[in-house]
């Protein structure tokens, strides 16, 4: 049984009564509908009403739009839903996860690098203020994965640290900032990402830690958050085989490798039983391969609920999925007891947010009042402050700094690329690419700056019939070292690579060209990564290496200020930027 008077609900007698009475008066279709969180396909009123009327959904997570559009959408939803909705947003890095004109504050790793828990609180607070203003009451954050494996593509910059104690400390502050401002956080992705190097969107990616290792790392983080009253947890499509073996020494291979979202041993025996979590469990998105390939979708939907998930994230086809969940109930995969439990937690979370006490027309604050809370200058100043504190000089063996036009007049900027680098350009930058932004900033300081154009870029501009012959020649290209040392005083490599499964630097088929920093003993060289903190693995020869964690214009301006010696590098790397490799430290 779910104790609604205990944390994280802490409901009074009236709140408990509302939950019980609401469940008692629901049809079975309405009960099944509460299990679903819809990903909106449209903001049109007719569509929104039809989803509510046909599927009786318990929650919504939508794609961000401008704040006024999201406000109008959420107002329609709450005023037309029989039961108030949980409306979620991915506010991992700020209110921009709830609306496009919300404020980006910082990715988790950047907050960790700033090395002050007050910034985690500010991130949670500002995210909550902006998202709550437009009608969101639930956040799929914080990310409490541990960035232990530098090859992991999910945790690249989303978590606070590789360290469990620091992650717990910062996550508690993030949670406090959110909950003080009316938004329920959902820590993710239980039982914890950052061990395997694969991506659950595309493959399986188990957490292979032993129970003892898990207890001292991910278990410590989740346990601390649960003790502090964490309202909800997002289960990841991540297997935890050694803990399954702990509960069942005779577990089959299938049971050992079943993702947590479908695994009773992990959600019910570990999270509910051993750890005592009383709050709401929601699955991660159900389109990810680690979940969809585990079993037939018709079995997957009810199995997720039977395993211990209370809410199922996203319809595939609403009609099909709804019927499959209904069928799972009819077959007894979802028992009446399990359904009652899930509904109690769903409605208990809504009551804990005070949704049961408000008339439908008053769940959202007045629109003018709401719009006045979006994108404030004071929020942007916090973002800039975090940038200033977080930029990390990881490796400094050349004493290049401070740079100056007197010492380093002629600068070559090299755009270091990876697979699908265009996506990275869209993530967290401004109108200019990072390298264009840095060029402009350095020229304003009196440097002569050139951006390197690679041989491959030049070749691809040629007519098609010439490209093949040029490609055959490109690998044999050579040039005197004097072409670099006689022409430039400094080379700055700028890597905007990450946000994808590969996330490694991708070298061209040429050799001996400036896009590969072979020249570290020929000419002063700086390597700057503006996204992934782990690129030193691919350029261990570089003696001066900086992580900025994003490429916002103010971040790059602060970077240049630090390289010119006008402010200190104060960032503390929250991960092993040396990637555990012997050659990166020399």
DOMIBA-644476 format. One record per residue (C-alpha): residue number from 1; y, x, z. Coordinates in steps of 0.25 Angstrom, whole numbers. Layout:
REM DOMIBA-644476
num / v / u / w
NUM / Y / X / Z
...
This chain:
REM DOMIBA-644476
num / v / u / w
1 / 0 / 0 / 0
2 / 14 / 4 / -3
3 / 23 / 5 / 9
4 / 37 / 1 / 4
5 / 44 / 3 / 18
6 / 40 / 18 / 17
7 / 47 / 29 / 8
8 / 50 / 29 / -3
9 / 53 / 14 / -3
10 / 58 / 11 / 12
11 / 59 / -3 / 9
12 / 64 / -14 / 19
13 / 56 / -27 / 21
14 / 65 / -34 / 10
15 / 61 / -23 / 0
16 / 46 / -23 / 3
17 / 47 / -39 / 2
18 / 54 / -38 / -12
19 / 43 / -28 / -17
20 / 31 / -37 / -12
21 / 37 / -50 / -16
22 / 41 / -45 / -30
23 / 27 / -40 / -32
24 / 21 / -53 / -27
25 / 29 / -61 / -38
26 / 26 / -52 / -50
27 / 16 / -56 / -61
28 / 5 / -46 / -64
29 / 13 / -43 / -77
30 / 26 / -40 / -69
31 / 18 / -31 / -60
32 / 12 / -23 / -71
33 / 26 / -22 / -78
34 / 32 / -16 / -65
35 / 23 / -4 / -68
36 / 30 / 0 / -80
37 / 42 / 8 / -83
38 / 48 / 5 / -97
39 / 54 / 16 / -106
40 / 65 / 7 / -113
41 / 65 / 7 / -128
42 / 78 / 0 / -129
43 / 90 / -4 / -120
44 / 92 / -18 / -127
45 / 92 / -29 / -117
46 / 81 / -37 / -125
47 / 72 / -25 / -124
48 / 74 / -23 / -110
49 / 72 / -37 / -106
50 / 59 / -38 / -114
51 / 53 / -26 / -107
52 / 56 / -32 / -93
53 / 51 / -46 / -97
54 / 38 / -41 / -104
55 / 34 / -30 / -96
56 / 41 / -32 / -82
57 / 43 / -17 / -81
58 / 46 / -10 / -67
59 / 55 / 1 / -73
60 / 62 / 8 / -84
61 / 65 / 22 / -89
62 / 73 / 23 / -101
63 / 79 / 33 / -110
64 / 94 / 37 / -106
65 / 106 / 31 / -113
66 / 120 / 30 / -110
67 / 123 / 25 / -96
68 / 129 / 12 / -100
69 / 117 / 9 / -109
70 / 107 / 12 / -98
71 / 115 / 4 / -88
72 / 114 / -8 / -97
73 / 100 / -6 / -99
74 / 96 / -5 / -85
75 / 105 / -17 / -81
76 / 97 / -26 / -91
77 / 84 / -21 / -86
78 / 87 / -23 / -71
79 / 94 / -37 / -73
80 / 82 / -42 / -81
81 / 70 / -36 / -74
82 / 63 / -45 / -64
83 / 61 / -34 / -55
84 / 71 / -22 / -54
85 / 67 / -10 / -62
86 / 66 / 4 / -59
87 / 74 / 11 / -70
88 / 71 / 26 / -71
89 / 78 / 38 / -78
90 / 74 / 52 / -79
91 / 86 / 58 / -71
92 / 80 / 72 / -69
93 / 92 / 79 / -73
94 / 103 / 69 / -70
95 / 109 / 56 / -74
96 / 107 / 59 / -89
97 / 93 / 55 / -87
98 / 97 / 41 / -85
99 / 109 / 40 / -95
100 / 114 / 49 / -106
101 / 128 / 50 / -100
102 / 122 / 53 / -86
103 / 124 / 67 / -80
104 / 114 / 78 / -83
105 / 114 / 86 / -70
106 / 103 / 96 / -71
107 / 88 / 98 / -74
108 / 79 / 100 / -62
109 / 78 / 115 / -64
110 / 93 / 117 / -65
111 / 95 / 110 / -52
112 / 84 / 119 / -46
113 / 91 / 132 / -52
114 / 104 / 127 / -45
115 / 96 / 129 / -33
116 / 103 / 119 / -24
117 / 96 / 105 / -20
118 / 110 / 99 / -20
119 / 109 / 99 / -35
120 / 96 / 91 / -35
121 / 102 / 81 / -26
122 / 114 / 80 / -36
123 / 105 / 78 / -48
124 / 97 / 67 / -41
125 / 110 / 60 / -36
126 / 118 / 61 / -50
127 / 105 / 57 / -57
128 / 104 / 45 / -48
129 / 118 / 40 / -48
130 / 119 / 40 / -63
131 / 106 / 34 / -66
132 / 107 / 23 / -55
133 / 121 / 20 / -61
134 / 114 / 15 / -74
135 / 103 / 8 / -67
136 / 92 / 18 / -65
137 / 85 / 18 / -51
138 / 74 / 28 / -54
139 / 73 / 42 / -58
140 / 61 / 50 / -64
141 / 66 / 62 / -57
142 / 66 / 72 / -50
143 / 56 / 81 / -58
144 / 49 / 88 / -47
145 / 39 / 96 / -56
146 / 38 / 111 / -52
147 / 42 / 121 / -63
148 / 30 / 130 / -60
149 / 25 / 133 / -74
150 / 36 / 138 / -83
151 / 28 / 133 / -96
152 / 28 / 118 / -91
153 / 37 / 110 / -101
154 / 40 / 98 / -92
155 / 46 / 106 / -80
156 / 54 / 116 / -88
157 / 68 / 111 / -81
158 / 65 / 98 / -75
159 / 60 / 102 / -61
160 / 68 / 108 / -50
161 / 60 / 121 / -47
162 / 46 / 127 / -48
163 / 46 / 127 / -32
164 / 41 / 115 / -25
165 / 51 / 116 / -13
166 / 63 / 117 / -22
167 / 58 / 106 / -30
168 / 56 / 97 / -18
169 / 70 / 101 / -12
170 / 77 / 98 / -25
171 / 69 / 85 / -28
172 / 72 / 79 / -14
173 / 87 / 81 / -17
174 / 86 / 75 / -31
175 / 78 / 63 / -25
176 / 89 / 61 / -14
177 / 100 / 61 / -24
178 / 93 / 51 / -32
179 / 89 / 42 / -21
180 / 103 / 42 / -14
181 / 108 / 36 / -27
182 / 98 / 25 / -29
183 / 88 / 31 / -39
184 / 73 / 33 / -36
185 / 68 / 47 / -40
186 / 54 / 49 / -46
187 / 49 / 63 / -44
188 / 41 / 68 / -56
189 / 30 / 72 / -61
190 / 20 / 71 / -51
191 / 11 / 78 / -48
192 / 20 / 89 / -54
193 / 22 / 96 / -67
194 / 25 / 111 / -69
195 / 11 / 117 / -68
196 / 5 / 114 / -82
197 / 13 / 119 / -94
198 / 10 / 106 / -103
199 / 18 / 93 / -105
200 / 13 / 80 / -100
201 / 20 / 73 / -112
202 / 10 / 81 / -121
203 / -2 / 85 / -113
204 / -8 / 86 / -100
205 / -2 / 95 / -89
206 / -9 / 95 / -76
207 / -4 / 101 / -63
208 / -15 / 110 / -59
209 / -11 / 114 / -45
210 / -21 / 113 / -34
211 / -18 / 103 / -23
212 / -13 / 114 / -14
213 / -4 / 119 / -24
214 / 1 / 106 / -28
215 / 4 / 102 / -14
216 / 13 / 114 / -12
217 / 21 / 112 / -25
218 / 21 / 98 / -31
219 / 16 / 91 / -19
220 / 26 / 97 / -10
221 / 37 / 92 / -20
222 / 32 / 78 / -21
223 / 28 / 77 / -6
224 / 42 / 81 / -2
225 / 48 / 70 / -11
226 / 38 / 60 / -6
227 / 42 / 63 / 8
228 / 57 / 61 / 5
229 / 54 / 47 / -1
230 / 53 / 50 / -16
231 / 52 / 36 / -22
232 / 44 / 39 / -35
233 / 36 / 49 / -42
234 / 33 / 51 / -57
235 / 19 / 54 / -59
236 / 17 / 64 / -71
237 / 5 / 65 / -81
238 / 1 / 77 / -73
239 / -13 / 80 / -68
240 / -16 / 86 / -55
241 / -31 / 90 / -56
242 / -33 / 98 / -43
243 / -27 / 86 / -35
244 / -36 / 76 / -42
245 / -48 / 86 / -38
246 / -42 / 86 / -24
247 / -44 / 71 / -23
248 / -57 / 70 / -31
249 / -65 / 83 / -32
250 / -74 / 76 / -42
251 / -62 / 72 / -51
252 / -65 / 72 / -66
253 / -58 / 80 / -76
254 / -51 / 67 / -81
255 / -46 / 64 / -66
256 / -42 / 78 / -64
257 / -33 / 79 / -76
258 / -28 / 64 / -76
259 / -12 / 64 / -75
260 / -6 / 60 / -62
261 / -1 / 47 / -68
262 / -15 / 42 / -70
263 / -21 / 50 / -59
264 / -24 / 42 / -46
265 / -28 / 55 / -38
266 / -14 / 60 / -41
267 / -5 / 48 / -39
268 / -13 / 40 / -29
269 / -21 / 50 / -21
270 / -11 / 62 / -21
271 / 3 / 56 / -23
272 / 0 / 43 / -15
273 / -11 / 47 / -6
274 / -9 / 62 / -2
275 / 6 / 62 / -4
276 / 9 / 48 / 1
277 / 19 / 44 / -10
278 / 23 / 30 / -8
279 / 33 / 29 / -20
280 / 32 / 25 / -34
281 / 24 / 33 / -45
282 / 28 / 32 / -59
283 / 21 / 38 / -71
284 / 27 / 48 / -80
285 / 29 / 43 / -94
286 / 16 / 37 / -100
287 / 18 / 43 / -114
288 / 15 / 57 / -110
289 / 2 / 63 / -115
290 / -3 / 67 / -102
291 / -4 / 53 / -98
292 / -7 / 46 / -111
293 / -18 / 54 / -115
294 / -25 / 53 / -101
295 / -31 / 39 / -105
296 / -29 / 27 / -113
297 / -15 / 21 / -111
298 / -21 / 8 / -108
299 / -28 / 15 / -96
300 / -17 / 24 / -93
301 / -7 / 13 / -89
302 / -15 / 6 / -78
303 / -21 / 20 / -74
304 / -7 / 25 / -71
305 / -5 / 14 / -61
306 / -19 / 14 / -55
307 / -17 / 29 / -53
308 / -5 / 27 / -44
309 / 7 / 26 / -54
310 / 16 / 14 / -50
311 / 24 / 14 / -63
312 / 21 / 18 / -77
313 / 31 / 25 / -85
314 / 34 / 19 / -99
315 / 27 / 9 / -108
316 / 21 / 14 / -121
317 / 20 / 0 / -127
318 / 25 / -10 / -117
319 / 15 / -21 / -121
320 / 3 / -12 / -122
321 / 6 / -4 / -109
322 / 9 / -17 / -101
323 / -4 / -23 / -105
324 / -12 / -11 / -102
325 / -6 / -10 / -88
326 / -10 / -25 / -87
327 / -24 / -22 / -92
328 / -25 / -11 / -82
329 / -22 / -21 / -71
330 / -32 / -31 / -76
331 / -43 / -20 / -76
332 / -40 / -16 / -62
333 / -35 / -2 / -66
334 / -22 / -6 / -59
335 / -27 / -14 / -46
336 / -18 / -24 / -39
337 / -16 / -15 / -27
338 / -12 / -3 / -36
339 / -2 / -13 / -44
340 / 4 / -18 / -31
341 / 6 / -4 / -26
342 / 13 / 0 / -39
343 / 22 / -12 / -39
344 / 25 / -10 / -24
345 / 30 / 4 / -27
346 / 38 / 0 / -39
347 / 45 / -12 / -32
348 / 46 / -4 / -20
349 / 54 / 7 / -27
350 / 63 / -3 / -33
351 / 66 / -9 / -20
352 / 68 / 5 / -14
353 / 79 / 6 / -24
354 / 85 / -7 / -20
355 / 83 / -14 / -33
356 / 77 / -27 / -26
357 / 90 / -29 / -18
358 / 99 / -30 / -30
359 / 102 / -41 / -40
360 / 98 / -37 / -54
361 / 112 / -37 / -58
362 / 116 / -27 / -47
363 / 105 / -17 / -49
364 / 114 / -9 / -58
365 / 128 / -5 / -53
366 / 140 / -10 / -61
367 / 141 / -3 / -74
368 / 155 / 3 / -73
369 / 151 / 8 / -59
370 / 138 / 14 / -65
371 / 145 / 21 / -77
372 / 154 / 27 / -68
373 / 143 / 35 / -62
374 / 138 / 42 / -75
375 / 142 / 56 / -79
376 / 152 / 59 / -68
377 / 159 / 73 / -69
378 / 154 / 76 / -55
379 / 140 / 75 / -60
380 / 142 / 84 / -71
381 / 148 / 94 / -61
382 / 136 / 94 / -53
383 / 128 / 97 / -66
384 / 137 / 109 / -69
385 / 136 / 114 / -55
386 / 121 / 114 / -56
387 / 122 / 122 / -69
388 / 130 / 132 / -63
389 / 121 / 134 / -51
390 / 108 / 134 / -59
391 / 110 / 143 / -71
392 / 100 / 154 / -68
393 / 100 / 169 / -72
394 / 85 / 171 / -71
395 / 85 / 185 / -76
396 / 96 / 195 / -76
397 / 92 / 209 / -80
398 / 103 / 214 / -89
399 / 116 / 211 / -81
400 / 122 / 205 / -93
401 / 131 / 196 / -85
402 / 142 / 194 / -85
403 / 143 / 193 / -100
404 / 157 / 195 / -106
405 / 163 / 196 / -120
406 / 166 / 211 / -117
407 / 151 / 215 / -115
408 / 144 / 204 / -123
409 / 154 / 200 / -134
410 / 144 / 197 / -145
411 / 134 / 187 / -141
412 / 122 / 182 / -149
413 / 116 / 168 / -144
414 / 102 / 165 / -147
415 / 96 / 151 / -147
416 / 82 / 152 / -141
417 / 74 / 141 / -146
418 / 61 / 134 / -143
419 / 52 / 123 / -149
420 / 60 / 110 / -151
421 / 73 / 117 / -146
422 / 81 / 105 / -151
423 / 76 / 96 / -140
424 / 81 / 107 / -130
425 / 95 / 107 / -137
426 / 96 / 92 / -134
427 / 91 / 93 / -119
428 / 103 / 96 / -110
429 / 113 / 103 / -120
430 / 126 / 98 / -125
431 / 132 / 97 / -139
432 / 130 / 112 / -142
433 / 117 / 119 / -141
434 / 116 / 129 / -129
435 / 118 / 141 / -138
436 / 130 / 135 / -145
437 / 136 / 131 / -131
438 / 134 / 146 / -126
439 / 140 / 151 / -139
440 / 153 / 143 / -137
441 / 154 / 147 / -122
442 / 153 / 162 / -125
443 / 162 / 162 / -136
444 / 173 / 155 / -127
445 / 171 / 167 / -118
446 / 174 / 177 / -130
447 / 160 / 181 / -134
448 / 156 / 182 / -149
449 / 144 / 173 / -150
450 / 133 / 171 / -161
451 / 121 / 162 / -161
452 / 109 / 168 / -167
453 / 103 / 161 / -179
454 / 88 / 164 / -180
455 / 81 / 168 / -193
456 / 73 / 155 / -192
457 / 85 / 146 / -191
458 / 91 / 153 / -203
459 / 78 / 152 / -211
460 / 77 / 137 / -208
461 / 90 / 135 / -215
462 / 85 / 140 / -228
463 / 80 / 132 / -239
464 / 65 / 128 / -237
465 / 60 / 137 / -248
466 / 66 / 149 / -241
467 / 62 / 146 / -227
468 / 47 / 151 / -228
469 / 50 / 164 / -234
470 / 61 / 167 / -224
471 / 51 / 163 / -213
472 / 41 / 173 / -218
473 / 52 / 184 / -217
474 / 57 / 180 / -203
475 / 47 / 187 / -194
476 / 49 / 200 / -201
477 / 64 / 200 / -199
478 / 70 / 212 / -191
479 / 84 / 217 / -188
480 / 90 / 229 / -182
481 / 93 / 228 / -167
482 / 107 / 232 / -170
483 / 109 / 219 / -176
484 / 109 / 213 / -162
485 / 115 / 224 / -153
486 / 126 / 227 / -163
487 / 130 / 213 / -165
488 / 128 / 207 / -151
489 / 131 / 210 / -136
490 / 123 / 199 / -130
491 / 112 / 189 / -134
492 / 110 / 176 / -127
493 / 97 / 168 / -129
494 / 99 / 153 / -126
495 / 86 / 146 / -125
496 / 87 / 130 / -125
497 / 72 / 128 / -125
498 / 64 / 119 / -117
499 / 62 / 104 / -115
500 / 49 / 104 / -123
501 / 34 / 107 / -121
502 / 35 / 121 / -127
503 / 49 / 125 / -121
504 / 46 / 140 / -125
505 / 55 / 148 / -133
506 / 51 / 148 / -148
507 / 53 / 161 / -155
508 / 55 / 161 / -171
509 / 46 / 169 / -180
510 / 56 / 179 / -182
511 / 56 / 192 / -173
512 / 67 / 202 / -169
513 / 77 / 191 / -170
514 / 87 / 187 / -159
515 / 81 / 174 / -155
516 / 70 / 182 / -148
517 / 77 / 190 / -137
518 / 70 / 204 / -140
519 / 83 / 211 / -139
520 / 85 / 211 / -124
521 / 85 / 226 / -123
522 / 95 / 227 / -135
523 / 106 / 218 / -131
524 / 110 / 210 / -118
525 / 102 / 197 / -119
526 / 103 / 184 / -111
527 / 93 / 172 / -112
528 / 97 / 159 / -107
529 / 88 / 147 / -106
530 / 95 / 133 / -105
531 / 83 / 125 / -103
532 / 70 / 130 / -99
533 / 70 / 140 / -88
534 / 57 / 147 / -93
535 / 61 / 155 / -105
536 / 61 / 168 / -99
537 / 46 / 168 / -102
538 / 49 / 169 / -117
539 / 60 / 180 / -115
540 / 55 / 188 / -104
541 / 62 / 200 / -110
542 / 76 / 194 / -107
543 / 83 / 200 / -96
544 / 94 / 190 / -94
545 / 89 / 175 / -93
546 / 96 / 163 / -89
547 / 92 / 148 / -87
548 / 102 / 137 / -87
549 / 92 / 125 / -87
550 / 101 / 117 / -97
551 / 111 / 119 / -108
552 / 122 / 109 / -104
553 / 136 / 114 / -108
554 / 140 / 117 / -94
555 / 128 / 124 / -91
556 / 130 / 134 / -102
557 / 144 / 136 / -99
558 / 140 / 139 / -85
559 / 130 / 149 / -90
560 / 140 / 156 / -98
561 / 149 / 157 / -86
562 / 138 / 164 / -78
563 / 135 / 173 / -90
564 / 149 / 177 / -90
565 / 149 / 180 / -75
566 / 158 / 169 / -71
567 / 148 / 162 / -62
568 / 135 / 166 / -55
569 / 121 / 163 / -60
570 / 116 / 155 / -48
571 / 104 / 148 / -53
572 / 90 / 150 / -46
573 / 78 / 148 / -55
574 / 70 / 137 / -50
575 / 58 / 141 / -59
576 / 51 / 154 / -62
577 / 60 / 157 / -74
578 / 52 / 170 / -76
579 / 40 / 161 / -79
580 / 30 / 169 / -70
581 / 30 / 180 / -81
582 / 30 / 195 / -78
583 / 38 / 199 / -90
584 / 50 / 189 / -88
585 / 54 / 196 / -75
586 / 57 / 209 / -81
